[in-house]
Amino acid sequence: MVKLRLKRCGRKQRAIYQIVAIDVRSRREGRDLQKVGFYDPIKKQTYSNVPAILDFLQKGAQPTGIVYSILRKAEFFREFQVSLDFSKF
């Protein structure tokens, strides 16, 4: 199973996170399938490769809770009408 999750990079006390598509059995810093965006919590910046994210979601990838909330704040799901069942978040 593939998940969209955050991968930490950047220097000490100055984290930047890459949004990556990664196999569920891999560790956080493991080998990813594709980088699909990044999130900078300090500058509150988000970049998303929309076609790649849509492609992974249509193939059955599940975003983690944090990635889901980041994409929701960027109004990704409202714009593209992607239906995911995240009633537990």
C-alpha positions in Angstrom: 0.0 0.0 0.0 1.2 3.5 -0.8 0.8 6.5 1.5 1.4 10.2 1.0 3.5 11.2 4.0 5.9 13.8 5.2 9.7 13.3 5.0 11.8 15.6 7.2 14.7 17.5 5.7 16.4 20.8 6.4 18.8 21.6 9.2 18.6 21.4 12.9 15.7 23.4 14.5 14.7 24.5 10.9 12.7 21.6 9.5 11.2 21.5 6.1 9.1 18.6 5.1 8.8 16.9 1.7 5.4 15.4 0.8 6.3 12.0 -0.7 4.6 8.9 -2.0 6.2 6.0 -0.1 5.4 2.4 0.6 3.8 1.8 3.9 6.5 -0.6 5.1 9.3 1.9 4.6 10.6 4.1 7.4 10.2 7.8 7.4 13.6 8.6 5.8 13.4 5.5 3.5 13.3 5.4 -0.2 10.3 7.2 -1.7 8.5 6.5 -4.9 8.1 10.1 -5.9 8.3 13.6 -4.3 5.0 15.3 -4.8 5.5 18.6 -2.9 6.9 20.3 0.2 5.7 22.0 3.3 7.5 24.7 5.3 5.9 25.1 8.7 8.0 28.2 9.6 7.1 30.2 6.5 3.7 28.5 6.2 4.5 27.7 2.5 3.1 24.7 0.7 3.8 23.4 -2.8 1.9 20.5 -4.3 2.5 18.8 -7.6 -1.3 18.5 -8.3 -1.2 16.0 -11.2 1.1 13.6 -9.3 -1.0 13.8 -6.2 -4.2 13.2 -8.1 -2.6 10.2 -9.9 -1.5 8.6 -6.7 -4.9 9.2 -5.0 -6.7 7.7 -8.0 -4.5 4.6 -7.8 -5.5 4.1 -4.2 -2.8 5.9 -2.2 -3.9 7.2 1.3 -2.6 10.4 2.7 -1.7 10.5 6.4 -3.6 12.8 8.7 -1.1 15.6 8.6 -0.8 15.5 4.8 -4.6 15.4 4.5 -4.9 18.5 6.7 -2.2 20.3 4.7 -3.9 19.5 1.4 -7.3 20.5 2.9 -6.0 23.9 4.0 -4.7 24.4 0.4 -8.3 23.6 -0.7 -7.0 20.7 -2.8 -10.0 18.5 -2.2 -12.6 21.2 -2.8 -11.0 22.1 -6.1 -10.7 18.6 -7.5 -13.7 16.8 -5.8 -11.5 13.9 -4.7 -13.6 11.7 -2.4 -11.8 10.2 0.6 -13.4 8.9 3.7 -11.6 10.8 6.5 -14.4 11.0 9.0 -11.9 9.9 11.8 -9.7 13.0 11.4 
